[in-house]
Amino acid sequence: MTEYREGDRSRAICSVCGHIVSTTFALRDVPFDAGIGVVPNVLAAVCDNCGGVVAIPAQSTNAIARAHEALRG
């Protein structure tokens, strides 16, 4: 598994821009898809064109799981 750090670069498909874009890994507060809650300060691949989150690396899954558990109580 590749370990990414803040500032690392990659490429991904951006659903907003509609094509393959360059990305930069950065810490972001990312909302859950269901719209209930946010994962604070998670490493994410951010589109260099529009600033949207386009991917979450596998190493961020523990932070996501902890945030989800905190919501459930």
Backbone as CSV, one residue per row, in Angstrom:
resi,resn,N_x,N_y,N_z,CA_x,CA_y,CA_z,C_x,C_y,C_z
1,MET,0.846,-1.173,0.000,0.000,0.000,0.000,0.894,1.240,0.000
2,THR,0.570,2.171,-0.852,1.302,3.432,-0.906,0.858,4.327,0.234
3,GLU,1.811,4.900,0.927,1.512,5.843,2.013,1.683,7.254,1.463
4,TYR,0.624,8.042,1.512,0.665,9.408,0.992,0.862,10.396,2.135
5,ARG,1.442,11.537,1.802,1.616,12.629,2.762,1.032,13.899,2.166
6,GLU,0.753,14.835,3.046,0.248,16.125,2.604,1.231,16.726,1.604
7,GLY,0.717,17.195,0.463,1.543,17.786,-0.581,1.910,16.826,-1.697
8,ASP,1.736,15.506,-1.489,1.993,14.537,-2.560,1.016,14.768,-3.696
9,ARG,1.401,14.359,-4.884,0.581,14.586,-6.081,0.112,13.257,-6.662
10,SER,-1.026,13.285,-7.365,-1.547,12.113,-8.070,-2.493,12.580,-9.170
11,ARG,-3.178,11.636,-9.770,-4.201,11.937,-10.773,-5.424,11.097,-10.449
12,ALA,-6.599,11.659,-10.717,-7.858,10.952,-10.454,-8.938,11.531,-11.345
13,ILE,-10.081,10.857,-11.383,-11.225,11.367,-12.127,-12.050,12.238,-11.192
14,CYS,-12.248,13.488,-11.553,-13.045,14.421,-10.755,-14.485,14.389,-11.268
15,SER,-15.423,14.119,-10.363,-16.832,14.059,-10.774,-17.384,15.448,-11.096
16,VAL,-16.782,16.499,-10.570,-17.237,17.862,-10.855,-16.699,18.316,-12.220
17,CYS,-15.397,18.145,-12.423,-14.758,18.584,-13.669,-15.066,17.642,-14.835
18,GLY,-15.353,16.376,-14.526,-15.759,15.426,-15.545,-14.626,14.803,-16.343
19,HIS,-13.396,14.864,-15.851,-12.278,14.229,-16.551,-11.137,13.951,-15.586
20,ILE,-10.072,13.337,-16.091,-8.905,13.052,-15.266,-8.191,14.364,-14.957
21,VAL,-7.887,14.563,-13.677,-7.266,15.809,-13.234,-6.047,15.515,-12.367
22,SER,-5.200,16.502,-12.219,-4.105,16.430,-11.256,-4.677,16.706,-9.879
23,THR,-4.140,16.017,-8.874,-4.600,16.221,-7.508,-3.408,16.446,-6.580
24,THR,-3.690,17.059,-5.463,-2.711,17.248,-4.406,-3.332,16.755,-3.107
25,PHE,-2.586,15.968,-2.341,-3.094,15.477,-1.068,-3.036,16.580,-0.024
26,ALA,-4.146,16.727,0.692,-4.264,17.779,1.701,-5.216,17.309,2.791
27,LEU,-5.126,17.935,3.952,-6.054,17.641,5.042,-7.332,18.435,4.828
28,ARG,-8.450,17.744,4.888,-9.756,18.368,4.673,-10.766,17.806,5.660
29,ASP,-11.803,18.574,5.939,-12.967,18.078,6.658,-13.912,17.546,5.584
30,VAL,-14.158,16.230,5.618,-14.922,15.586,4.545,-16.254,15.095,5.104
31,PRO,-17.377,15.549,4.532,-18.683,15.090,5.017,-18.964,13.658,4.569
32,PHE,-19.727,12.931,5.384,-20.195,11.607,4.986,-21.193,11.767,3.850
33,ASP,-21.271,10.769,2.970,-22.199,10.814,1.832,-23.642,11.006,2.279
34,ALA,-23.994,10.437,3.416,-25.376,10.530,3.902,-25.732,11.923,4.399
35,GLY,-24.717,12.789,4.524,-24.977,14.154,4.954,-25.099,14.344,6.449
36,ILE,-24.801,13.282,7.203,-24.886,13.401,8.663,-23.490,13.250,9.253
37,GLY,-22.852,14.348,9.524,-21.536,14.307,10.136,-20.405,14.564,9.164
38,VAL,-19.240,14.790,9.767,-18.048,15.142,9.003,-16.857,14.402,9.599
39,VAL,-15.948,13.986,8.744,-14.675,13.428,9.196,-13.688,14.588,9.220
40,PRO,-13.244,15.019,10.403,-12.353,16.175,10.463,-10.905,15.805,10.158
41,ASN,-10.228,16.706,9.459,-8.785,16.600,9.228,-8.340,15.271,8.646
42,VAL,-8.994,14.807,7.599,-8.620,13.548,6.968,-7.810,13.851,5.705
43,LEU,-6.795,13.018,5.429,-5.993,13.192,4.229,-6.828,12.800,3.010
44,ALA,-6.874,13.669,2.011,-7.681,13.426,0.819,-6.971,13.956,-0.412
45,ALA,-7.257,13.353,-1.564,-6.763,13.864,-2.841,-7.728,14.951,-3.291
46,VAL,-7.216,16.155,-3.510,-8.033,17.320,-3.840,-7.758,17.734,-5.288
47,CYS,-8.818,17.941,-6.066,-8.698,18.353,-7.464,-7.982,19.700,-7.545
48,ASP,-6.943,19.762,-8.373,-6.211,21.013,-8.541,-7.000,22.049,-9.340
49,ASN,-8.059,21.618,-10.050,-8.878,22.548,-10.832,-9.989,23.190,-10.006
50,CYS,-10.786,22.354,-9.327,-11.973,22.884,-8.650,-11.877,22.857,-7.122
51,GLY,-10.891,22.151,-6.569,-10.733,22.092,-5.123,-11.587,21.051,-4.431
52,GLY,-12.307,20.253,-5.201,-13.144,19.217,-4.604,-12.349,17.990,-4.214
53,VAL,-12.847,17.255,-3.230,-12.222,16.000,-2.825,-12.588,14.939,-3.853
54,VAL,-11.573,14.302,-4.440,-11.836,13.293,-5.470,-11.498,11.881,-5.023
55,ALA,-10.700,11.738,-3.966,-10.333,10.407,-3.492,-9.854,10.483,-2.050
56,ILE,-10.021,9.374,-1.361,-9.525,9.224,0.004,-8.589,8.015,-0.012
57,PRO,-7.330,8.183,0.405,-6.422,7.036,0.405,-6.785,6.030,1.491
58,ALA,-6.388,4.794,1.288,-6.708,3.715,2.233,-6.213,4.024,3.640
59,GLN,-5.122,4.746,3.760,-4.580,5.040,5.093,-5.507,5.928,5.926
60,SER,-6.497,6.548,5.305,-7.442,7.408,6.026,-8.649,6.650,6.548
61,THR,-8.744,5.353,6.264,-9.943,4.607,6.648,-10.115,4.517,8.166
62,ASN,-9.025,4.465,8.917,-9.161,4.414,10.383,-9.783,5.694,10.927
63,ALA,-9.379,6.842,10.398,-9.957,8.115,10.834,-11.441,8.182,10.485
64,ILE,-11.802,7.657,9.328,-13.203,7.637,8.910,-14.014,6.735,9.834
65,ALA,-13.476,5.567,10.156,-14.169,4.642,11.044,-14.368,5.245,12.434
66,ARG,-13.349,5.938,12.959,-13.470,6.569,14.275,-14.543,7.653,14.263
67,ALA,-14.580,8.460,13.205,-15.587,9.526,13.107,-16.991,8.926,13.007
68,HIS,-17.121,7.823,12.281,-18.419,7.167,12.133,-18.881,6.598,13.468
69,GLU,-17.974,5.984,14.205,-18.325,5.444,15.524,-18.731,6.555,16.485
70,ALA,-18.048,7.692,16.412,-18.379,8.825,17.292,-19.796,9.332,17.015
71,LEU,-20.224,9.263,15.764,-21.587,9.688,15.426,-22.631,8.733,15.991
72,ARG,-22.278,7.467,15.986,-23.223,6.452,16.453,-23.313,6.403,17.968
73,GLY,-22.351,7.024,18.640,-22.410,7.085,20.101,-21.641,6.030,20.727
